[in-house]
Amino acid sequence: MDDFQTYNSHFYTLVRSTVTWDTQAYTFGDAAIVSGAVRGLGKAMALALADAGAKVGVAARTQEQIDATGAEIRAAGGTAVAQRTDVTQSAEVDALVDRCLDAYGRLDVMVANAGGGGVRGTWDFWDYPDD
């Protein structure tokens, strides 16, 4: 394993142990969305949620990378919807949520892991400007 694989493996183990730590807090079979799910903590959280039984919508800006994460979840027996999403664009986030609701009929968990930058200021989450 190279350093990057070791790093990701360590995060997966850490996140997986956290997700299963209190089974009363999580009812799996739930539906979740994880943004920034192509590497590091985002991918580890998506894999751990799927491994624990959640149906997962995975999102990132690069279609090929997010397709790979979705395929990895499905290959392990999980359920995943992979959607290219730029979280700084509210229409793309709306499309992601709509797709997951169409696929799963519900949304129980949202992991806002993707980073975004360039806009400075203080806003309530829902009032974040698109431009």
N, C-alpha and C positions, 0 to 999 in steps of 0.2 A: 504494500500500500504506500502511495506517496503521501506527502504531508497534507495535501488537500483532502484526500480520502480519509485519512486518519482524523482530521479536524471534523469533517462531516459525520463520521461514525461516532465520534465522541459526543457531538451535539445531539444526534439521533438518540443515543443511549440516555443522555441527560433528559431530553424532552420526553421520551417514552416513559421513563420512570416517574416523571412529574405528572403526566397525563393519567397514569393508572394509579397514582398514589392514593387518591380519594375517590373511590368509585361512586360514592353518594353524590359527588359534585358533577358527574358526567353520566348522561344516559345515552349510551351509544346505540346507534341507529339514527342518531341526530344528523343533521346536515350542517356542514361548516364551509366557510370560504377562508382560504389563506392567500393573501396577496404576497408577492415577493417570494414565491414558492419554488424557485429554481436552484437555490443554493443556500448554504448556511442554515441558520435557525428557521427560516421560512420553509425550506424543503423538509427539514427535520420535523417541524410541527405538522406539516401536511402528511408525511409518512406515518408519524405517530398517531395522529387522529384516525387515519384510514386503518391502521393496524388495530386500533382499539374499536373499530366498527363503524366509525362515522362515514357518511357519504361526503366526499370532499370536492369542492370547487376550487381549483388551483388557478392562480392568476399571476402573470408577469408580462413585461413588455415585449419579450421575444417569443414568437410563436413556436419555433422549433424547440426551444428549451422547455417551455411550459408543456408542450406535447410530450416531451420525454418524461417529465415528472408525472403527468397523468398516466402514461403508459407503464411507468414503474409501479404506480399504485395498483393499476388494473392487473398487472402481471403477478402481483403478490396476492391477488384475490379481492382487492378492494374495489370501491366504486369511485370514479373520478370524472369530473367535467373539467377540461382544460380550456381556458379562455384567455386570449391575448388581451391584456387590460393595462392601460396607463392610468394609474390611480389619481393622477392630477387632472383627469378629464372626467367630469361627473357623468356625462352620457355613457362613457365606457364602463364606469362602475355600475350605473343603472342597468346596462346590458348584461353585465356579469351576474348581478343579483337576479334579474329576470330569468336568465338562462338556468340558474341553479334552482330557482323556485319552480320553473317549468319541469325540470328534471326530477326534483326531490319533493316538491309540494310544500316545502317548509325551509326555514333557515334558522338555526339555533345558535350558531357560533360564528363570529367574525373575527379573524385574526388579521389586524391591519399591520402587516409586517413590512410592506414595500416602503421604500424611501422615496421622497420627492423633494424637490428643492426649487429655489429660484424666487419664491414669493415670500416676502417678509411682511410681518404684521401679526396681529392677534385677532382671531376670529373664533366664533363657535364652530365646531366641526362642520355642521351642515351649511354654514355660511361661507366656507372656504371658496375664494374666487377661482374661476376657471381660467382667467386670463393672466 
